[in-house]
Amino acid sequence: MKHMTKQQVKRLYRSRTDKIFGGVCGGIAVYFNVDPVLIRVLWVILIFIMGTGILVYLIAWLIMPLDPKK
């Protein structure tokens, strides 16, 4: 197994720049290298189909740290 340095470890943070409410969707989009609009649309679908999207978003907002850069 290859050893990763601190600079190579990918971390999940809330975005400081690409945010509408708390930066959760923007941070997830950066982590997976996709368009934030796609993540937001998927989140809205989760809210309407499963009904748990709002609760999951609030929990993510509380536990995800802000991006330390910027």
Contacts in CASP RR format, 6 or more apart in sequence:
PFRMAT RR
TARGET T0000
AUTHOR 0000-0000-0000
METHOD contacts of the structure
MODEL  1
MKHMTKQQVKRLYRSRTDKIFGGVCGGIAVYFNVDPVLIRVLWVILIFIM
GTGILVYLIAWLIMPLDPKK
10 31 0 8 1.000
11 31 0 8 1.000
12 27 0 8 1.000
12 28 0 8 1.000
12 31 0 8 1.000
12 64 0 8 1.000
13 27 0 8 1.000
13 30 0 8 1.000
13 31 0 8 1.000
13 64 0 8 1.000
13 65 0 8 1.000
13 66 0 8 1.000
13 67 0 8 1.000
13 68 0 8 1.000
14 22 0 8 1.000
14 23 0 8 1.000
14 24 0 8 1.000
14 26 0 8 1.000
14 27 0 8 1.000
14 61 0 8 1.000
14 64 0 8 1.000
14 65 0 8 1.000
14 66 0 8 1.000
14 67 0 8 1.000
15 23 0 8 1.000
15 26 0 8 1.000
15 27 0 8 1.000
15 29 0 8 1.000
15 30 0 8 1.000
15 36 0 8 1.000
15 67 0 8 1.000
16 23 0 8 1.000
16 66 0 8 1.000
16 67 0 8 1.000
16 69 0 8 1.000
16 70 0 8 1.000
17 70 0 8 1.000
18 26 0 8 1.000
18 27 0 8 1.000
18 29 0 8 1.000
18 30 0 8 1.000
18 36 0 8 1.000
19 25 0 8 1.000
19 26 0 8 1.000
20 40 0 8 1.000
21 57 0 8 1.000
21 61 0 8 1.000
22 61 0 8 1.000
23 61 0 8 1.000
24 57 0 8 1.000
24 60 0 8 1.000
24 61 0 8 1.000
24 64 0 8 1.000
25 36 0 8 1.000
25 39 0 8 1.000
25 40 0 8 1.000
25 43 0 8 1.000
26 36 0 8 1.000
26 39 0 8 1.000
27 36 0 8 1.000
27 64 0 8 1.000
27 67 0 8 1.000
28 39 0 8 1.000
29 35 0 8 1.000
29 36 0 8 1.000
29 38 0 8 1.000
29 39 0 8 1.000
32 39 0 8 1.000
43 53 0 8 1.000
43 57 0 8 1.000
46 52 0 8 1.000
46 53 0 8 1.000
46 56 0 8 1.000
47 53 0 8 1.000
47 54 0 8 1.000
END
